Amino acid sequence: MSRIGKMPVHFEKDVQVTVGAGNTVTVKGPKVTLSYKLDPSIKPKIEPGVLTLTRDSEAKNIKALHGLYRALIRNAVQGVTKGFTKILDINGVGYKANVAGRKLELNLGYTHQIDFDIPQGIEIKVEKNTRVIVSGADRNIVGLVAAKIRGYKEPEPYQGKGVKYDTEHIRRKAGKSVSK
């Protein structure tokens, strides 16, 4: 049995977990509702405060889906209660960010300003023009948005300029050396 899939998903009283038609699991929290359509071979079972998933088959792809769906539902439960956050740091002279309405404006050393449309369900805050905080309920979307912003100017190893995660460590290289 899948090690991840067999573990139960615990949720609090303020979170409602329901199983609808077509094997759809809906997780409703105080602010947000997330839902996932499960494969027909994965069967959810709800007890007070606990959701467990079982599978019909021992096929390799069904075993993989068992663990995947359990992780997605657990992330949904955590997302509707606490949410997820990614923090990005911007390094470089003249590099800065600003939020204007539903757009993130980035100046990253290019000749033009980059305007990034903030997706629905995501909140972006900017601190001190160089720290971008991406938060939301869906872990996948938060990670994708943070990766997209980082992709506009990845950090380079010589001076460290660019957009990096706050926990990321950049391996620095030595510049040119002059031999005498």
C-alpha positions in Angstrom: 0.0 0.0 0.0 1.1 3.5 -0.6 2.9 5.0 2.4 1.5 8.5 1.7 -1.9 7.4 0.5 -2.8 5.2 3.5 -2.3 8.1 6.0 -5.5 9.8 7.0 -6.1 13.5 6.4 -7.2 15.3 9.6 -9.2 18.5 9.4 -10.7 20.9 11.9 -14.3 21.8 12.6 -14.2 25.0 10.6 -13.3 23.0 7.4 -16.0 21.1 5.6 -14.9 18.2 3.4 -17.6 16.6 1.2 -17.7 14.0 -1.5 -19.9 14.9 -4.4 -21.1 13.3 -7.6 -18.4 11.9 -9.9 -16.0 11.2 -7.0 -15.3 14.9 -6.5 -13.9 15.9 -3.1 -14.7 19.5 -2.0 -12.8 21.3 0.8 -14.5 24.4 2.0 -12.8 26.7 4.5 -13.6 30.1 6.0 -12.6 32.0 2.8 -11.9 29.6 0.0 -13.3 26.4 -1.6 -11.1 24.0 -3.4 -12.2 20.8 -5.2 -10.5 17.8 -6.8 -12.0 15.2 -9.1 -10.6 11.8 -8.1 -10.0 8.8 -10.3 -12.9 6.3 -10.1 -10.6 3.6 -8.6 -9.8 5.8 -5.5 -12.6 5.8 -2.9 -12.8 8.6 -0.3 -14.3 7.8 3.1 -15.3 10.7 5.5 -15.5 10.2 9.2 -15.8 13.1 11.7 -12.6 15.1 11.4 -10.8 12.5 9.2 -10.7 11.6 5.5 -9.2 8.4 4.3 -8.6 7.2 0.7 -8.6 3.6 -0.4 -7.9 2.1 -3.8 -9.5 -0.8 -5.8 -6.4 -1.9 -7.7 -2.8 -2.6 -7.1 -1.7 -1.3 -10.5 1.4 0.9 -10.4 -0.4 4.0 -11.8 -3.3 3.6 -9.3 -0.8 3.4 -6.4 0.8 6.6 -7.6 -2.6 8.3 -7.9 -3.5 7.1 -4.4 -0.6 9.1 -2.8 -1.0 12.0 -5.2 -4.7 12.6 -4.3 -4.0 12.2 -0.6 -1.3 14.9 -0.8 -3.5 17.2 -2.9 -6.4 16.9 -0.4 -4.1 17.5 2.5 -2.7 20.6 0.8 -6.2 21.8 0.2 -7.1 21.4 3.8 -4.0 23.3 4.9 -4.6 25.9 2.1 -8.1 26.8 3.2 -7.1 27.2 6.8 -3.6 28.7 6.8 -2.7 29.3 3.2 0.7 29.0 1.5 3.4 31.7 1.0 6.5 32.0 -1.1 8.9 34.9 -0.6 11.1 36.3 -3.4 14.0 38.7 -3.0 15.1 41.0 -5.7 18.8 41.9 -5.8 20.4 44.4 -8.2 20.9 48.1 -8.6 17.7 49.7 -9.8 15.8 46.4 -9.5 12.4 46.9 -7.9 8.8 45.7 -7.8 5.5 47.4 -7.2 1.8 46.3 -7.1 -0.7 48.5 -9.0 -4.2 47.1 -8.9 -4.1 43.5 -10.1 -0.7 43.9 -11.8 2.8 43.4 -10.5 5.2 45.9 -12.1 8.8 44.6 -12.2 11.9 46.6 -13.1 14.7 44.1 -13.6 17.4 45.8 -15.6 15.7 45.5 -19.0 14.9 48.4 -21.2 11.2 47.9 -20.4 9.1 47.3 -17.4 7.5 43.9 -17.0 3.8 43.8 -16.1 2.7 40.6 -14.5 -1.1 40.0 -14.2 -1.9 38.6 -10.8 -4.1 35.4 -11.2 -7.4 35.0 -9.4 -7.0 33.6 -5.9 -3.4 34.9 -5.4 -2.4 37.8 -3.3 1.0 39.6 -3.9 2.5 42.1 -1.5 5.7 44.1 -1.9 7.9 45.1 1.0 10.7 47.7 0.6 10.4 47.5 -3.2 12.7 44.4 -3.2 10.7 41.7 -1.4 7.7 40.1 -3.1 5.4 37.9 -1.0 3.1 35.6 -3.0 0.3 33.9 -1.0 -2.8 32.0 -1.7 -4.8 28.9 -0.8 -3.8 26.6 -3.7 -0.2 25.4 -3.2 0.2 24.6 -6.9 -0.8 28.1 -8.1 1.4 29.8 -5.5 4.4 27.8 -6.6 3.7 28.4 -10.3 3.3 32.2 -9.8 6.5 32.4 -7.7 8.4 30.4 -10.4 7.1 32.6 -13.2 8.2 35.8 -11.4 11.6 34.2 -10.7 11.9 33.2 -14.3 11.9 36.8 -15.5 15.4 37.3 -14.2 17.0 34.3 -12.5 19.9 35.1 -10.2 23.3 35.0 -11.8 26.4 33.6 -10.0 28.9 36.4 -10.4 27.1 39.4 -8.7 24.0 37.7 -7.5 21.6 40.0 -9.4 18.1 38.7 -10.1 15.1 37.3 -8.4 15.6 34.5 -5.9 13.6 32.7 -3.3 14.4 33.9 0.3 15.6 30.4 1.3 17.7 29.9 -1.9 21.4 30.0 -1.7 23.3 31.2 -4.8 26.7 29.6 -5.4 28.9 32.5 -6.3 31.8 32.3 -8.8 35.0 34.3 -8.8 35.3 36.9 -11.5 38.2 37.3 -13.9 41.6 37.1 -12.3 44.6 38.9 -13.7 47.9 36.9 -13.9 51.2 38.8 -13.5 
